[in-house]
Amino acid sequence: MSPDITLLHAINGLAGQFPALDTLMIAITRFGVPLMVLAVVPLWWARSQRDRARHLAASAGLAFLGGLALNQLVLLFVQRARPYTEGLSHLLIAPSADPSFPSDHATAVTAIAATFLLQRRFRSGGAFALAALLVMLSRVYVGTHYPSDVLGGLVTGCLAALVVRGLYTREGWLNRRLVRLL
Protein backbone atom coordinates (compact mmCIF):
# COMPACT_ATOMS: atom_id res chain seq x y z
CA MET A 1 0.00 0.00 0.00
CA SER A 2 1.30 3.48 -0.88
CA PRO A 3 2.23 5.98 1.85
CA ASP A 4 -0.56 8.25 0.54
CA ILE A 5 -3.22 5.59 1.14
CA THR A 6 -1.67 4.54 4.45
CA LEU A 7 -1.83 8.15 5.70
CA LEU A 8 -5.37 8.53 4.32
CA HIS A 9 -6.46 5.46 6.31
CA ALA A 10 -4.69 6.70 9.46
CA ILE A 11 -6.45 10.09 9.34
CA ASN A 12 -9.80 9.17 7.81
CA GLY A 13 -9.94 5.95 9.86
CA LEU A 14 -10.92 8.09 12.84
CA ALA A 15 -14.00 9.40 11.01
CA GLY A 16 -17.24 8.08 12.40
CA GLN A 17 -15.68 6.96 15.69
CA PHE A 18 -15.78 10.23 17.63
CA PRO A 19 -18.94 12.29 16.99
CA ALA A 20 -17.54 15.48 18.54
CA LEU A 21 -14.38 15.26 16.42
CA ASP A 22 -16.49 14.53 13.32
CA THR A 23 -18.57 17.65 14.00
CA LEU A 24 -15.45 19.77 14.51
CA MET A 25 -13.75 18.53 11.34
CA ILE A 26 -16.89 19.01 9.27
CA ALA A 27 -17.16 22.59 10.58
CA ILE A 28 -13.49 23.29 9.80
CA THR A 29 -13.79 21.87 6.28
CA ARG A 30 -17.01 23.80 5.65
CA PHE A 31 -16.18 27.17 7.23
CA GLY A 32 -12.36 27.34 7.26
CA VAL A 33 -11.89 29.03 3.88
CA PRO A 34 -14.68 31.60 4.30
CA LEU A 35 -13.49 32.46 7.82
CA MET A 36 -9.93 33.01 6.61
CA VAL A 37 -11.18 35.27 3.83
CA LEU A 38 -13.33 37.18 6.35
CA ALA A 39 -10.25 37.64 8.53
CA VAL A 40 -8.39 39.32 5.63
CA VAL A 41 -11.19 41.61 4.41
CA PRO A 42 -11.09 44.10 7.34
CA LEU A 43 -7.52 45.01 6.39
CA TRP A 44 -9.02 47.03 3.55
CA TRP A 45 -10.45 49.47 6.10
CA ALA A 46 -7.46 49.55 8.45
CA ARG A 47 -6.73 52.99 9.86
CA SER A 48 -3.01 52.58 10.52
CA GLN A 49 -0.65 52.02 7.61
CA ARG A 50 -3.63 52.00 5.26
CA ASP A 51 -1.68 51.59 2.01
CA ARG A 52 0.38 48.76 3.43
CA ALA A 53 -2.68 46.97 4.85
CA ARG A 54 -4.57 47.33 1.56
CA HIS A 55 -1.59 45.99 -0.36
CA LEU A 56 -1.49 42.98 1.94
CA ALA A 57 -5.24 42.35 1.57
CA ALA A 58 -5.05 42.69 -2.22
CA SER A 59 -1.98 40.43 -2.35
CA ALA A 60 -3.79 37.74 -0.38
CA GLY A 61 -6.81 38.02 -2.66
CA LEU A 62 -4.68 37.83 -5.80
CA ALA A 63 -2.76 34.81 -4.47
CA PHE A 64 -6.05 33.13 -3.54
CA LEU A 65 -7.48 33.64 -7.03
CA GLY A 66 -4.17 32.87 -8.75
CA GLY A 67 -3.82 29.60 -6.87
CA LEU A 68 -7.31 28.51 -7.87
CA ALA A 69 -6.56 29.46 -11.50
CA LEU A 70 -3.35 27.43 -11.33
CA ASN A 71 -5.37 24.46 -10.08
CA GLN A 72 -7.55 24.72 -13.17
CA LEU A 73 -4.42 24.41 -15.33
CA VAL A 74 -3.32 21.35 -13.36
CA LEU A 75 -6.75 19.79 -13.94
CA LEU A 76 -6.09 19.88 -17.69
CA PHE A 77 -3.45 17.22 -17.10
CA VAL A 78 -4.53 15.41 -13.91
CA GLN A 79 -7.98 13.90 -13.39
CA ARG A 80 -7.68 12.02 -10.11
CA ALA A 81 -10.76 10.33 -8.64
CA ARG A 82 -11.75 11.16 -5.08
CA PRO A 83 -10.78 8.53 -2.48
CA TYR A 84 -14.41 7.78 -1.57
CA THR A 85 -15.21 6.93 -5.22
CA GLU A 86 -12.42 4.35 -5.04
CA GLY A 87 -13.84 2.92 -1.80
CA LEU A 88 -10.81 4.10 0.18
CA SER A 89 -12.38 6.61 2.57
CA HIS A 90 -15.44 7.09 4.74
CA LEU A 91 -17.12 10.30 3.48
CA LEU A 92 -18.64 12.60 6.11
CA ILE A 93 -19.79 15.40 3.79
CA ALA A 94 -21.64 15.63 0.49
CA PRO A 95 -19.69 14.19 -2.46
CA SER A 96 -18.04 16.48 -4.98
CA ALA A 97 -18.11 16.11 -8.74
CA ASP A 98 -14.69 17.81 -9.11
CA PRO A 99 -11.45 15.85 -9.46
CA SER A 100 -9.48 15.31 -6.28
CA PHE A 101 -6.04 16.73 -7.17
CA PRO A 102 -5.10 19.38 -6.18
CA SER A 103 -7.29 20.46 -3.28
CA ASP A 104 -8.83 23.89 -3.87
CA HIS A 105 -9.39 24.30 -0.13
CA ALA A 106 -5.72 23.67 0.58
CA THR A 107 -4.67 26.02 -2.21
CA ALA A 108 -6.89 28.84 -0.98
CA VAL A 109 -5.86 28.71 2.68
CA THR A 110 -2.18 28.22 1.88
CA ALA A 111 -2.20 31.17 -0.52
CA ILE A 112 -3.51 33.42 2.26
CA ALA A 113 -1.09 32.12 4.90
CA ALA A 114 1.91 32.24 2.57
CA THR A 115 1.09 35.79 1.50
CA PHE A 116 1.14 36.98 5.11
CA LEU A 117 4.38 35.13 5.83
CA LEU A 118 6.04 36.48 2.67
CA GLN A 119 5.02 40.00 3.72
CA ARG A 120 6.76 39.38 7.07
CA ARG A 121 3.52 39.43 9.03
CA PHE A 122 4.68 36.51 11.12
CA ARG A 123 2.12 36.62 13.94
CA SER A 124 -0.94 36.72 11.70
CA GLY A 125 0.81 34.57 9.08
CA GLY A 126 1.52 31.94 11.72
CA ALA A 127 -2.11 31.97 12.83
CA PHE A 128 -3.23 31.64 9.21
CA ALA A 129 -0.72 28.81 8.65
CA LEU A 130 -2.10 26.93 11.67
CA ALA A 131 -5.66 27.45 10.40
CA ALA A 132 -4.55 26.27 6.94
CA LEU A 133 -3.08 23.08 8.41
CA LEU A 134 -6.36 22.40 10.21
CA VAL A 135 -8.34 22.90 6.99
CA MET A 136 -6.00 20.57 5.09
CA LEU A 137 -6.21 17.93 7.82
CA SER A 138 -10.00 18.23 7.85
CA ARG A 139 -10.20 17.60 4.10
CA VAL A 140 -8.49 14.23 4.58
CA TYR A 141 -10.38 13.48 7.79
CA VAL A 142 -13.82 13.97 6.17
CA GLY A 143 -12.75 11.61 3.36
CA THR A 144 -12.87 13.94 0.40
CA HIS A 145 -9.12 14.13 -0.35
CA TYR A 146 -5.95 12.06 -0.30
CA PRO A 147 -3.06 13.59 1.70
CA SER A 148 -1.20 14.17 -1.59
CA ASP A 149 -4.16 16.25 -2.83
CA VAL A 150 -3.77 18.71 0.03
CA LEU A 151 0.01 18.64 -0.45
CA GLY A 152 -0.58 19.56 -4.10
CA GLY A 153 -2.84 22.40 -2.95
CA LEU A 154 -0.16 23.55 -0.53
CA VAL A 155 2.32 23.73 -3.43
CA THR A 156 -0.02 25.63 -5.76
CA GLY A 157 -1.01 28.03 -2.96
CA CYS A 158 2.63 28.76 -2.13
CA LEU A 159 3.52 29.15 -5.80
CA ALA A 160 0.67 31.62 -6.31
CA ALA A 161 1.75 33.63 -3.25
CA LEU A 162 5.35 33.72 -4.53
CA VAL A 163 4.26 34.89 -7.98
CA VAL A 164 2.08 37.62 -6.49
CA ARG A 165 4.92 38.68 -4.17
CA GLY A 166 7.22 39.02 -7.15
CA LEU A 167 4.82 40.76 -9.55
CA TYR A 168 2.44 42.80 -7.39
CA THR A 169 4.53 45.44 -5.66
CA ARG A 170 3.44 48.31 -3.43
CA GLU A 171 5.03 50.73 -5.89
CA GLY A 172 3.40 49.19 -8.96
CA TRP A 173 0.68 50.74 -11.11
CA LEU A 174 -1.99 48.19 -10.18
CA ASN A 175 -1.42 48.61 -6.44
CA ARG A 176 -1.54 52.41 -6.70
CA ARG A 177 -4.95 52.11 -8.37
CA LEU A 178 -6.31 49.46 -6.00
CA VAL A 179 -5.37 51.18 -2.73
CA ARG A 180 -7.34 54.27 -3.78
CA LEU A 181 -10.60 52.35 -4.10
CA LEU A 182 -13.19 53.11 -1.43
Phi, psi and chi 1 to 4 in degrees:
 res  aa     phi    psi   chi1   chi2   chi3   chi4
   1 MET       -  139.9 -165.8  174.4  -29.9      -
   2 SER   -71.3  155.2   76.0      -      -      -
   3 PRO   -59.1  -32.6  -21.5   29.9      -      -
   4 ASP   -62.2  -46.5 -160.5   24.8      -      -
   5 ILE   -72.1  -37.5  -65.9  172.9      -      -
   6 THR   -60.1  -45.7  -58.8      -      -      -
   7 LEU   -68.1  -37.9 -168.3   53.0      -      -
   8 LEU   -57.3  -48.1  169.3   68.7      -      -
   9 HIS   -64.9  -36.7  -73.1  160.4      -      -
  10 ALA   -65.2  -41.6      -      -      -      -
  11 ILE   -82.2  -51.8  -63.2  167.5      -      -
  12 ASN   -72.9  -19.4  178.6 -108.1      -      -
  13 GLY   -63.4  -19.0      -      -      -      -
  14 LEU   -80.1  -20.1  -61.2  171.6      -      -
  15 ALA   -61.6  134.8      -      -      -      -
  16 GLY    87.8   -6.8      -      -      -      -
  17 GLN   -99.0  -25.0  -65.3 -174.5   30.7      -
  18 PHE  -131.5   96.7  -55.4   99.4      -      -
  19 PRO   -54.1  -39.2  -25.6   33.8      -      -
  20 ALA   -66.0  -41.8      -      -      -      -
  21 LEU   -67.1  -39.8 -175.0   57.9      -      -
  22 ASP   -57.3  -47.8  -69.3   -6.7      -      -
  23 THR   -61.2  -43.7  -59.3      -      -      -
  24 LEU   -62.4  -47.7  176.4   64.1      -      -
  25 MET   -66.7  -36.5  -72.1  -59.9 -168.9      -
  26 ILE   -64.6  -41.9  -69.2  168.0      -      -
  27 ALA   -63.8  -42.9      -      -      -      -
  28 ILE   -64.0  -43.9  -69.0  169.4      -      -
  29 THR   -68.1  -32.2 -149.7      -      -      -
  30 ARG   -81.8  -40.3 -163.3  170.2  -80.7  151.8
  31 PHE  -110.4   -6.0  -58.7  115.1      -      -
  32 GLY   -59.8  -49.5      -      -      -      -
  33 VAL   -64.8  -51.6  173.4      -      -      -
  34 PRO   -60.0  -36.2  -16.5   22.3      -      -
  35 LEU   -67.3  -37.8  -73.1  174.1      -      -
  36 MET   -65.7  -41.5  -76.0 -176.8   69.1      -
  37 VAL   -62.0  -45.1  170.1      -      -      -
  38 LEU   -62.4  -27.7  -74.8  174.3      -      -
  39 ALA   -73.6  -25.4      -      -      -      -
  40 VAL   -84.6  -37.8  172.1      -      -      -
  41 VAL   -52.3  -44.0  168.6      -      -      -
  42 PRO   -59.9  -19.2  -23.8   33.1      -      -
  43 LEU   -57.8  -28.5  -73.7  174.0      -      -
  44 TRP   -61.1  -29.7 -164.8 -101.3      -      -
  45 TRP  -107.3   19.3  -67.7  -81.0      -      -
  46 ALA   -61.8  142.2      -      -      -      -
  47 ARG   -88.3  -36.8  -66.7 -171.2 -172.0  -91.1
  48 SER   -92.9  141.0   75.0      -      -      -
  49 GLN    48.4   52.9  -61.5 -176.9   -5.8      -
  50 ARG   -55.8  -48.4 -179.4  176.7  170.9 -150.1
  51 ASP   -62.3  -40.8  -70.4   -9.1      -      -
  52 ARG   -66.5  -43.4 -177.6  179.6 -147.1  161.2
  53 ALA   -65.0  -41.2      -      -      -      -
  54 ARG   -66.4  -37.4  -76.2 -172.0  167.7 -167.5
  55 HIS   -63.0  -41.8  177.4  -99.4      -      -
  56 LEU   -63.6  -45.8  179.0   58.4      -      -
  57 ALA   -62.2  -44.4      -      -      -      -
  58 ALA   -66.1  -39.1      -      -      -      -
  59 SER   -61.5  -44.2  -65.9      -      -      -
  60 ALA   -62.8  -42.0      -      -      -      -
  61 GLY   -64.2  -42.5      -      -      -      -
  62 LEU   -66.4  -39.6  -70.0  169.6      -      -
  63 ALA   -65.6  -41.6      -      -      -      -
  64 PHE   -56.8  -53.0  178.1  100.3      -      -
  65 LEU   -68.1  -39.4  -65.4  172.4      -      -
  66 GLY   -64.5  -38.9      -      -      -      -
  67 GLY   -64.1  -42.3      -      -      -      -
  68 LEU   -66.9  -36.3  -65.4  177.5      -      -
  69 ALA   -65.3  -41.3      -      -      -      -
  70 LEU   -61.0  -39.3 -178.2   56.4      -      -
  71 ASN   -59.9  -37.5  -77.2    0.6      -      -
  72 GLN   -64.4  -35.0  -65.4  -54.1  -55.3      -
  73 LEU   -66.7  -42.2  -70.5  174.0      -      -
  74 VAL   -60.3  -39.1  171.1      -      -      -
  75 LEU   -65.1  -17.3  -70.8  174.9      -      -
  76 LEU   -67.8  -22.5  -65.4  174.4      -      -
  77 PHE  -114.3  -22.1  -56.7   99.2      -      -
  78 VAL  -125.5  122.4 -180.0      -      -      -
  79 GLN  -125.3   76.8  -65.0  -73.6  -47.6      -
  80 ARG   -90.2  132.1 -175.4  179.3 -162.9 -175.2
  81 ALA   -70.4  150.8      -      -      -      -
  82 ARG   -69.7  150.5  -60.0 -102.1  179.6 -176.9
  83 PRO   -62.5  -32.0   16.8  -26.5      -      -
  84 TYR   -70.4  -27.4   56.6   83.6      -      -
  85 THR   -73.2  -20.3   62.3      -      -      -
  86 GLU   -93.9    2.1  -56.3  -67.2  -46.5      -
  87 GLY    73.5   24.0      -      -      -      -
  88 LEU  -102.6  -11.6  -63.8  171.5      -      -
  89 SER  -138.7  158.3   68.2      -      -      -
  90 HIS   -96.2  112.3  173.6   69.4      -      -
  91 LEU   -84.9  127.7 -172.9   63.1      -      -
  92 LEU  -104.0   -8.3  -63.3 -179.5      -      -
  93 ILE  -126.3  176.0   60.1  172.8      -      -
  94 ALA   -63.4  143.3      -      -      -      -
  95 PRO   -68.0  156.7   20.3  -27.1      -      -
  96 SER  -113.8  145.5  174.2      -      -      -
  97 ALA   -87.6  -12.2      -      -      -      -
  98 ASP   -74.9  154.4  -63.0  -21.5      -      -
  99 PRO   -62.9  161.4  -22.6   33.2      -      -
 100 SER   -82.3  -33.9 -168.3      -      -      -
 101 PHE  -111.1  132.4 -177.1   88.5      -      -
 102 PRO   -85.1  166.4   30.2  -32.0      -      -
 103 SER   -75.2  120.4  165.7      -      -      -
 104 ASP   -65.9  -37.2  -75.0  -20.7      -      -
 105 HIS   -60.0  -48.1  -79.6   72.4      -      -
 106 ALA   -63.1  -40.0      -      -      -      -
 107 THR   -61.2  -48.7  -62.7      -      -      -
 108 ALA   -61.1  -49.8      -      -      -      -
 109 VAL   -70.7  -34.3  -64.7      -      -      -
 110 THR   -68.5  -39.7  -61.2      -      -      -
 111 ALA   -58.9  -42.3      -      -      -      -
 112 ILE   -66.0  -51.4  -67.3  170.2      -      -
 113 ALA   -60.2  -46.2      -      -      -      -
 114 ALA   -63.9  -36.8      -      -      -      -
 115 THR   -60.4  -47.1  -63.7      -      -      -
 116 PHE   -63.9  -40.8  -84.3   73.5      -      -
 117 LEU   -66.9  -40.8  -68.0  170.1      -      -
 118 LEU   -66.8  -25.4  -71.3  169.2      -      -
 119 GLN   -89.7   10.5  -63.9  -79.2  -16.3      -
 120 ARG    62.9   31.6  -60.7  179.9 -167.4  -84.8
 121 ARG   -99.7   74.1  -58.9  -69.7  -69.9  -95.5
 122 PHE   -68.7  -37.8  -62.9  118.9      -      -
 123 ARG   -66.0  -54.0 -174.5  175.3  -60.1  169.3
 124 SER   -70.3  -35.6   51.6      -      -      -
 125 GLY   -63.1  -39.0      -      -      -      -
 126 GLY   -65.4  -40.5      -      -      -      -
 127 ALA   -65.1  -42.0      -      -      -      -
 128 PHE   -65.1  -38.4  -80.3  129.7      -      -
 129 ALA   -64.5  -40.5      -      -      -      -
 130 LEU   -63.9  -44.0  179.1   60.0      -      -
 131 ALA   -62.2  -40.5      -      -      -      -
 132 ALA   -62.1  -42.3      -      -      -      -
 133 LEU   -62.2  -39.4  -73.3  172.1      -      -
 134 LEU   -65.0  -41.5  -73.4  172.0      -      -
 135 VAL   -63.2  -44.1  169.6      -      -      -
 136 MET   -64.3  -43.3  -70.6 -175.0  -88.5      -
 137 LEU   -61.1  -42.0  176.9   65.1      -      -
 138 SER   -63.7  -33.0   76.5      -      -      -
 139 ARG   -65.5  -35.0  -60.3  -58.3  -74.1  169.1
 140 VAL   -77.5  -42.7  177.4      -      -      -
 141 TYR   -57.6  -44.6 -177.6   93.3      -      -
 142 VAL   -77.0   -4.0  -60.1      -      -      -
 143 GLY    89.0   11.1      -      -      -      -
 144 THR   -94.6  -12.8 -162.2      -      -      -
 145 HIS  -139.6  151.9  -79.7  -65.8      -      -
 146 TYR   -78.1  155.9  -67.2   95.8      -      -
 147 PRO   -56.7  -36.6  -29.1   37.5      -      -
 148 SER   -68.0  -23.8   58.6      -      -      -
 149 ASP   -66.1  -44.0  -62.4  -22.3      -      -
 150 VAL   -73.3  -30.5  -64.7      -      -      -
 151 LEU   -64.6  -41.8 -176.3   60.3      -      -
 152 GLY   -61.2  -40.2      -      -      -      -
 153 GLY   -65.6  -36.8      -      -      -      -
 154 LEU   -60.5  -43.5 -177.1  139.7      -      -
 155 VAL   -65.1  -47.0  169.5      -      -      -
 156 THR   -67.6  -34.4   56.8      -      -      -
 157 GLY   -65.7  -43.4      -      -      -      -
 158 CYS   -65.4  -42.2  -74.6      -      -      -
 159 LEU   -60.9  -44.3 -170.7   58.0      -      -
 160 ALA   -61.9  -43.1      -      -      -      -
 161 ALA   -63.5  -39.0      -      -      -      -
 162 LEU   -65.8  -41.9  -75.5  167.1      -      -
 163 VAL   -63.9  -45.3  167.7      -      -      -
 164 VAL   -62.4  -42.9  168.1      -      -      -
 165 ARG   -58.2  -38.7  175.6   77.7  171.3  138.3
 166 GLY   -78.0  -31.7      -      -      -      -
 167 LEU  -102.5  -27.3  -62.7  178.2      -      -
 168 TYR  -106.2   91.7  178.9   66.3      -      -
 169 THR   -97.4  158.8   63.0      -      -      -
 170 ARG   -64.9  -26.7  -77.7 -177.3   52.9 -154.0
 171 GLU   -89.0   -8.5  -59.4   77.6   27.5      -
 172 GLY   -72.7  160.2      -      -      -      -
 173 TRP   -57.1  -48.3  176.6   86.9      -      -
 174 LEU   -62.1  -43.4  179.1   58.9      -      -
 175 ASN   -64.1  -42.4 -173.4   64.0      -      -
 176 ARG   -58.7  -36.1  -72.5 -166.0  -47.0  -91.7
 177 ARG   -74.7  -42.5  -61.2  -59.2  178.0  -90.7
 178 LEU   -66.6  -42.1  -78.9  177.8      -      -
 179 VAL   -68.1  -15.3  -63.0      -      -      -
 180 ARG   -86.5  -11.2  -69.5 -171.4 -176.4  119.8
 181 LEU   -65.1  143.2  -67.2  174.1      -      -
 182 LEU    55.5      -  -58.9  175.0      -      -
